[in-house]
Amino acid sequence: MSSTGGRRVSVLAIAKHLAPYLIAALALAWVYFHIDRQKLFDILVHAPLAAFVGMSAGMLVLNCAADTFAMSAVFRRFGTRVPYKDLYLVRASTYLLAVVNYHIGQAAIVGYLYRVKRVPLLRASGWILFIIGVNVGTLFILASAGASRTTGQLALMRWIPLACGVGIVVYATILTIKPPILANRRLLKPLFEMGIAGHAFGVLVRLPHIGVLLAWHFVSLRMFGVQVTPGAALLYLPAYFAVSSLPVNVNGLGVAQLVAQFFFMPYVLVPAGTHDPVAFQKAAVTAYSLATSGISIILQLILGLVCLRWATARGLKPEPVEAVAEAATG
């Protein structure tokens, strides 16, 4: 009986772990079979790939710098100072794990905080939970700014401002009331310690990081012939980032490609005489989305490997939180 129950739990755990990868694979398969692959190939071949790779490499380094800045500011707010250079090396090293799953990469920082800074595991996990929550929350807040102006197939986005407003009010109320069933949990205590003012601070220091992402993708879109306006980029890119961060993608690959088509197809500059303009628009947006995610993965691996070597030499190698937990209890 117990062994059957154990197997059932194990199967459910495996299914839960594999589900995001399955959804991402199905979404990519849908894109593959519903796109003109010859047009996609032609757009990729004729894109300024050398300039795109160089720009992306610079943006990735800058993106990691802005992410590290936000993270170090939050840690200082919690009372722990981490040298910026050390944290940069640690954060870049975790890209090797983040390539598989963004949240696993973040969790590796928990191991670093525990091993190097002696921050208790649950408390450190609470700090990372705060950072992830603020990151996603900021994206949805920015997406709400102009969502009320959407029309057509994107009209559903008009509900985002209302949903965000309700969510902010409910969350702020919980932070103020501090219900013991939540406030007394060690994992959630850091959220209540931050309070409303701390969350506003977290959003403020996160903005440079999101600004780098906006600039990176705005330039990338235009390199692939998607002449998105600055206003449209500010409206749609935060929503695109928010969807990309959900566990139905694998490092930006999956449902994100479908969402990108809805957002950016109207901004594709179609050459005169194109036989099928819609197919060309879909191919151009997909080329942008796949190329940006693909080069990001490759560059993250390169930067991660370089910084991991330096981090290891300085005794700063990040470890998955599960390994640290085993060492702590073993």
C-alpha positions as CSV (number, residue, x, y, z in Angstrom):
1,M,0.0,0.0,0.0
2,S,2.7,2.4,1.0
3,S,4.9,1.4,-1.8
4,T,2.1,2.0,-4.3
5,G,1.5,5.4,-2.7
6,G,5.2,6.2,-3.0
7,R,5.2,5.2,-6.7
8,R,2.1,7.4,-7.3
9,V,3.8,10.4,-5.6
10,S,7.0,9.7,-7.6
11,V,5.1,9.5,-10.9
12,L,3.2,12.8,-10.1
13,A,6.5,14.5,-9.2
14,I,8.1,13.4,-12.4
15,A,5.0,14.5,-14.4
16,K,5.1,17.9,-12.7
17,H,8.8,18.2,-13.5
18,L,8.4,17.3,-17.2
19,A,5.1,19.1,-17.9
20,P,6.8,22.5,-18.7
21,Y,9.2,20.8,-21.1
22,L,6.3,19.0,-22.8
23,I,4.2,22.2,-23.1
24,A,7.2,24.0,-24.5
25,A,7.9,21.2,-27.0
26,L,4.3,21.2,-28.1
27,A,4.3,24.9,-28.6
28,L,7.5,24.8,-30.7
29,A,6.1,21.9,-32.7
30,W,3.0,24.0,-33.4
31,V,5.2,26.9,-34.6
32,Y,7.3,24.5,-36.7
33,F,4.3,23.0,-38.6
34,H,2.4,26.3,-39.0
35,I,5.1,28.5,-40.5
36,D,6.7,28.9,-43.9
37,R,10.1,27.4,-43.0
38,Q,11.7,28.5,-46.2
39,K,10.8,32.2,-45.4
40,L,12.1,31.7,-41.9
41,F,15.4,30.4,-43.2
42,D,15.7,33.2,-45.7
43,I,15.1,35.9,-43.1
44,L,17.6,34.3,-40.8
45,V,20.2,34.1,-43.6
46,H,19.7,37.7,-44.7
47,A,19.6,39.2,-41.1
48,P,22.7,41.1,-39.9
49,L,23.8,38.2,-37.8
50,A,27.3,39.4,-37.0
51,A,26.0,42.7,-35.7
52,F,23.2,40.8,-33.9
53,V,25.6,38.5,-32.1
54,G,27.9,41.3,-31.1
55,M,25.0,43.5,-29.8
56,S,23.6,40.5,-27.9
57,A,26.9,39.7,-26.3
58,G,27.3,43.3,-25.0
59,M,23.7,43.4,-23.9
60,L,24.1,40.1,-22.0
61,V,27.1,41.4,-20.0
62,L,25.2,44.6,-19.3
63,N,22.0,42.6,-18.4
64,C,24.0,40.6,-15.9
65,A,25.4,43.8,-14.4
66,A,22.0,45.4,-14.0
67,D,20.6,42.1,-12.5
68,T,23.5,41.9,-10.1
69,F,22.9,45.5,-9.1
70,A,19.3,44.8,-8.2
71,M,20.2,41.7,-6.3
72,S,23.0,43.3,-4.3
73,A,20.7,46.2,-3.4
74,V,18.0,43.8,-2.1
75,F,20.6,41.8,-0.1
76,R,21.8,45.1,1.5
77,R,18.3,45.9,2.4
78,F,18.1,42.5,4.2
79,G,21.3,43.4,6.0
80,T,23.9,41.4,4.1
81,R,26.5,43.0,2.0
82,V,28.0,41.0,-0.9
83,P,30.9,42.5,-2.9
84,Y,29.5,43.5,-6.3
85,K,32.3,41.7,-8.2
86,D,31.8,38.5,-6.3
87,L,28.0,38.6,-6.8
88,Y,28.5,39.3,-10.5
89,L,30.7,36.2,-10.9
90,V,28.2,34.1,-8.9
91,R,25.2,35.4,-10.9
92,A,26.9,34.8,-14.2
93,S,28.0,31.3,-13.1
94,T,24.4,30.4,-12.4
95,Y,23.5,31.0,-16.1
96,L,24.8,27.4,-16.6
97,L,21.8,26.2,-14.5
98,A,19.4,28.9,-15.7
99,V,19.8,27.6,-19.3
100,V,17.9,24.6,-18.1
101,N,15.5,26.5,-15.8
102,Y,15.6,30.1,-14.7
103,H,14.4,29.3,-11.2
104,I,17.0,26.6,-10.7
105,G,19.6,29.2,-11.5
106,Q,18.2,31.6,-8.9
107,A,18.0,28.8,-6.4
108,A,21.8,28.2,-6.8
109,I,22.3,31.6,-5.3
110,V,20.6,30.3,-2.2
111,G,23.5,27.8,-1.9
112,Y,26.0,30.6,-2.3
113,L,24.4,32.7,0.4
114,Y,24.3,29.8,2.8
115,R,27.8,28.6,2.2
116,V,29.6,31.9,1.9
117,K,27.5,34.3,3.9
118,R,26.0,31.8,6.4
119,V,22.4,32.9,5.7
120,P,20.0,30.1,6.8
121,L,18.6,28.2,3.9
122,L,15.0,29.1,4.3
123,R,15.8,32.7,4.9
124,A,18.0,32.9,1.8
125,S,15.2,31.1,-0.1
126,G,12.8,33.8,1.0
127,W,15.2,36.5,-0.3
128,I,15.3,34.8,-3.7
129,L,11.5,34.4,-3.6
130,F,11.2,38.1,-3.0
131,I,13.5,38.9,-6.0
132,I,11.6,36.5,-8.4
133,G,8.3,37.9,-7.3
134,V,9.3,41.5,-7.7
135,N,10.8,40.7,-11.1
136,V,7.6,39.2,-12.4
137,G,5.4,41.7,-10.7
138,T,7.3,44.6,-12.2
139,L,6.9,43.1,-15.7
140,F,3.1,42.8,-15.2
141,I,2.9,46.3,-13.8
142,L,4.7,47.7,-16.9
143,A,2.6,45.6,-19.2
144,S,-0.5,47.1,-17.5
145,A,0.6,50.6,-18.4
146,G,-0.8,50.5,-21.9
147,A,-2.7,47.3,-22.0
148,S,-6.1,49.1,-21.9
149,R,-5.3,50.4,-25.4
150,T,-5.1,47.0,-27.1
151,T,-7.6,45.9,-29.7
152,G,-8.4,42.9,-31.9
153,Q,-6.9,39.5,-30.9
154,L,-5.0,41.2,-28.1
155,A,-8.1,42.8,-26.5
156,L,-7.9,40.3,-23.7
157,M,-4.9,42.2,-22.4
158,R,-7.3,44.9,-21.3
159,W,-7.9,42.8,-18.2
160,I,-4.3,43.0,-17.2
161,P,-4.5,46.4,-15.4
162,L,-7.6,45.3,-13.5
163,A,-6.0,41.9,-12.5
164,C,-2.7,43.7,-11.5
165,G,-4.6,46.3,-9.5
166,V,-6.6,43.7,-7.6
167,G,-3.5,41.6,-7.0
168,I,-1.5,44.6,-5.7
169,V,-4.3,45.6,-3.3
170,V,-4.8,42.1,-2.0
171,Y,-1.0,41.6,-1.6
172,A,-0.5,44.9,0.1
173,T,-3.4,44.1,2.5
174,I,-1.7,40.8,3.4
175,L,1.6,42.5,4.0
176,T,-0.1,45.1,6.2
177,I,-2.3,42.6,8.2
178,K,0.5,40.0,8.5
179,P,-1.7,36.9,9.1
180,P,0.3,34.6,11.4
181,I,-0.3,31.5,9.2
182,L,1.8,33.3,6.6
183,A,3.9,35.8,8.5
184,N,5.3,33.2,10.8
185,R,6.6,30.9,8.1
186,R,10.4,31.2,7.8
187,L,10.3,31.1,4.0
188,L,7.8,34.0,3.8
189,K,9.1,36.1,6.7
190,P,11.5,38.2,4.4
191,L,8.5,39.3,2.3
192,F,6.8,40.7,5.4
193,E,10.0,42.2,6.7
194,M,10.3,44.2,3.4
195,G,6.7,45.4,3.7
196,I,5.2,47.7,1.1
197,A,8.1,50.2,1.1
198,G,10.6,47.4,0.6
199,H,8.6,46.0,-2.3
200,A,8.5,49.5,-3.9
201,F,12.3,49.6,-3.4
202,G,12.7,46.2,-5.0
203,V,10.7,47.4,-8.1
204,L,12.8,50.6,-8.3
205,V,16.2,48.8,-8.3
206,R,14.8,46.2,-10.8
207,L,14.0,48.8,-13.4
208,P,17.5,49.2,-14.9
209,H,17.6,45.4,-15.5
210,I,14.3,45.5,-17.3
211,G,15.4,48.6,-19.2
212,V,18.4,46.7,-20.6
213,L,16.1,43.8,-21.7
214,L,13.8,46.3,-23.4
215,A,16.7,47.9,-25.3
216,W,18.1,44.5,-26.2
217,H,14.8,43.2,-27.7
218,F,13.9,46.5,-29.3
219,V,17.1,46.5,-31.3
220,S,16.7,42.8,-32.0
221,L,13.2,43.2,-33.4
222,R,14.4,45.9,-35.8
223,M,17.3,43.8,-37.0
224,F,14.8,41.2,-38.1
225,G,12.6,43.6,-39.9
226,V,10.1,44.1,-37.2
227,Q,9.7,47.9,-37.1
228,V,8.1,48.1,-33.7
229,T,7.6,51.6,-32.4
230,P,9.1,52.6,-29.0
231,G,5.6,52.9,-27.6
232,A,4.6,49.4,-28.8
233,A,7.8,48.0,-27.4
234,L,7.0,49.5,-24.0
235,L,3.5,48.0,-24.2
236,Y,4.2,44.5,-25.5
237,L,7.7,43.6,-24.5
238,P,7.1,43.5,-20.7
239,A,4.1,41.2,-21.4
240,Y,6.3,39.1,-23.7
241,F,9.0,38.9,-21.0
242,A,6.4,37.9,-18.4
243,V,5.1,35.1,-20.5
244,S,8.7,34.0,-21.3
245,S,9.4,33.7,-17.6
246,L,6.5,31.3,-17.0
247,P,7.2,27.6,-16.6
248,V,5.7,26.8,-20.0
249,N,8.9,27.8,-21.7
250,V,12.4,26.5,-21.5
251,N,14.7,29.5,-21.4
252,G,12.4,31.5,-23.6
253,L,11.6,28.7,-26.0
254,G,8.0,27.5,-26.2
255,V,4.8,29.4,-25.8
256,A,6.7,32.7,-26.0
257,Q,7.1,32.2,-29.8
258,L,3.3,32.0,-30.2
259,V,2.8,35.1,-28.0
260,A,5.4,37.0,-30.0
261,Q,3.5,36.4,-33.2
262,F,0.3,38.0,-31.7
263,F,2.2,41.0,-30.4
264,F,4.6,41.9,-33.2
265,M,3.3,40.6,-36.6
266,P,1.6,43.9,-37.4
267,Y,4.9,45.7,-37.2
268,V,6.8,43.6,-39.8
269,L,7.9,45.6,-42.8
270,V,6.8,43.3,-45.8
271,P,8.8,43.8,-49.0
272,A,6.7,44.8,-52.0
273,G,5.5,41.9,-54.2
274,T,5.6,39.4,-51.3
275,H,3.3,36.5,-52.3
276,D,2.0,35.8,-48.8
277,P,2.5,38.9,-46.5
278,V,1.0,37.1,-43.4
279,A,3.4,34.2,-43.8
280,F,6.3,36.6,-44.1
281,Q,5.2,38.5,-41.0
282,K,4.9,35.3,-39.0
283,A,8.3,34.1,-40.2
284,A,10.0,37.4,-39.4
285,V,8.7,37.5,-35.8
286,T,9.5,33.9,-35.2
287,A,13.0,34.5,-36.6
288,Y,13.5,37.3,-34.1
289,S,12.1,35.3,-31.2
290,L,14.0,32.1,-31.9
291,A,17.3,33.9,-32.7
292,T,17.1,36.0,-29.5
293,S,16.4,33.1,-27.3
294,G,18.9,30.8,-29.1
295,I,21.8,33.3,-29.0
296,S,21.0,34.1,-25.4
297,I,21.4,30.5,-24.5
298,I,24.7,30.2,-26.2
299,L,26.1,33.4,-24.8
300,Q,24.9,32.5,-21.3
301,L,26.8,29.2,-21.5
302,I,29.9,31.1,-22.6
303,L,29.7,33.8,-19.9
304,G,28.7,31.2,-17.3
305,L,31.7,29.0,-18.1
306,V,34.1,31.9,-18.0
307,C,32.7,33.3,-14.7
308,L,32.4,29.9,-13.1
309,R,36.2,29.4,-13.6
310,W,36.9,32.8,-11.9
311,A,34.3,32.2,-9.2
312,T,35.7,28.8,-8.4
313,A,39.2,30.2,-8.1
314,R,37.9,32.7,-5.6
315,G,35.9,30.1,-3.6
316,L,32.6,31.5,-4.8
317,K,31.3,28.5,-6.8
318,P,27.4,28.5,-6.5
319,E,25.8,25.2,-5.8
320,P,22.2,23.9,-6.2
321,V,20.3,24.4,-3.0
322,E,19.5,20.6,-2.8
323,A,23.2,19.8,-2.6
324,V,23.8,22.4,0.1
325,A,20.8,21.1,2.1
326,E,22.2,17.6,2.0
327,A,25.6,18.8,3.1
328,A,24.0,20.8,5.9
329,T,22.0,17.8,7.2
330,G,24.5,15.1,6.4
